[in-house]
Amino acid sequence: MPEIKIPWWLPQVGTPEERSYLNQALDNNFVNEGPLSTKLETEIATLVGARYAVATTSCTTAIFLALKALGIGADDEVIVPDLTFIATANAVHLTGARPVLVDVEPATLNISLAAMQQAVTDRTKAIVPVHVTGRGAALTKILDFAAKHNLPVIEDAAEALFSKQGDKYLGTFGRAGCFSFAPNKTITTGQGGLIVTDDPELHIALRRLKDHGRPRRGTGGDDRHDTIGYNFKFTDLQAAVGLGQLTYWKQRIARMKKNYELYRAELAGLPGITVFPSQPEEIPQWTDIMVENRRDELETALARQGIDCRKYWFPLHQQLAYRLPDDNFPIANRLSPRCLWLPSAFTLTDADVHQVCVAIKKFFQA
Ligand SMILES: Cc1ncc(COP(=O)(O)O)c(C=O)c1O
């Protein structure tokens, strides 16, 4: 394959702000989870309007911790969408509970309420909706349904940092919301994740669970460990990078929105192509399209021109790890092989996006 000229995604690290915070961490001689981690937690909690934020090693861990802190474990079931990155289900599995896969909505690729209604049992203990590529799941209906069944909602907002529904940030609707700082996200710390919640008890439980059962930093010696816990702490080296990155969040999301708007305008009306919706208050993490026919050929043709796209996840029920018959997942089955993420990096220019659109049009004219 030729060199990538237009990347699907490109993190941007090494800014002067990151270097300055990193020097601070090194000068502090404290690279464990410390003051910079607290600062990152506080800044993100303030930005998204949450009472508490707890940094951790990844969004996978964040979802695991949130479920575990709510007491979910063996013999329990947790409802998750069939079309998501596999981490959503793996985080459930890590608690000992069983991820119950349900189909998605064709218009948004987010969890289907009707499918959820079919899947709920006496064993269901939580719902984990995913805001796919920054597009908010149907939260009003989901929260209503969850309340009726007395189930907590843990939002998988890995792809939805700074995306809103109405005037509220995604991740702040449920009992807890989980974000990812992996390199293909708006803010990266290499790896990393963060849980937001307004619930003071859950907040303390999360702090305990991620730090060996201690509610606050210990000595490693004569600490009291009132509960079982693990080591899923963050580090100030990661926080330094995250704080530096955070300087640029507004520019980055503005560019991601611009990419989306340009794609939507230029691909409008192209037969066989649907650009998935993004509301004005949502941040399209990556612009996704549905290609009715020849998606894989299109992807290959674009790659030959140095245009890097990403094919959608396989439905989880088609992965060996969670294999189930196809019958209950007609939407995921139909859409997964047709969906594609277009180049969506916040480093793209208008000309890059235009070049991608021209290449797509040429492919279908040929
Ligand atoms: C929807 C979704 N959930 C969970 C995750 C897991 O995040 P992490 O890689 O930070 O564990 C991702 C990662 O990309 C994701 O896209």
The ligand as an SDF file (V2000), in Angstrom:
LIG
                    3D

 16 16  0  0  0  0  0  0  0  0999 V2000
  -16.8760    2.5070   22.2120 C   0  0  0  0  0  0  0  0  0  0  0  0
  -15.6050    2.2090   22.9340 C   0  0  0  0  0  0  0  0  0  0  0  0
  -15.6680    1.7010   24.1620 N   0  0  0  0  0  0  0  0  0  0  0  0
  -14.5650    1.4280   24.8680 C   0  0  0  0  0  0  0  0  0  0  0  0
  -13.3230    1.6700   24.3490 C   0  0  0  0  0  0  0  0  0  0  0  0
  -12.1210    1.2940   25.1510 C   0  0  0  0  0  0  0  0  0  0  0  0
  -11.3140    2.3830   25.4340 O   0  0  0  0  0  0  0  0  0  0  0  0
   -9.8220    2.1460   25.9010 P   0  0  0  0  0  0  0  0  0  0  0  0
   -9.0400    1.8210   24.6830 O   0  0  0  0  0  0  0  0  0  0  0  0
   -9.4320    3.4800   26.4910 O   0  0  0  0  0  0  0  0  0  0  0  0
   -9.8400    1.0590   26.8970 O   0  0  0  0  0  0  0  0  0  0  0  0
  -13.1980    2.2030   23.0780 C   0  0  0  0  0  0  0  0  0  0  0  0
  -11.8550    2.4570   22.5400 C   0  0  0  0  0  0  0  0  0  0  0  0
  -11.5980    2.8950   21.5020 O   0  0  0  0  0  0  0  0  0  0  0  0
  -14.3570    2.4840   22.3420 C   0  0  0  0  0  0  0  0  0  0  0  0
  -14.2940    2.9810   21.1030 O   0  0  0  0  0  0  0  0  0  0  0  0
  1  2  1  0
  2  3  1  0
  2 15  2  0
  3  4  2  0
  4  5  1  0
  5  6  1  0
  5 12  2  0
  6  7  1  0
  7  8  1  0
  8  9  2  0
  8 10  1  0
  8 11  1  0
 12 13  1  0
 12 15  1  0
 13 14  2  0
 15 16  1  0
M  END
$$$$
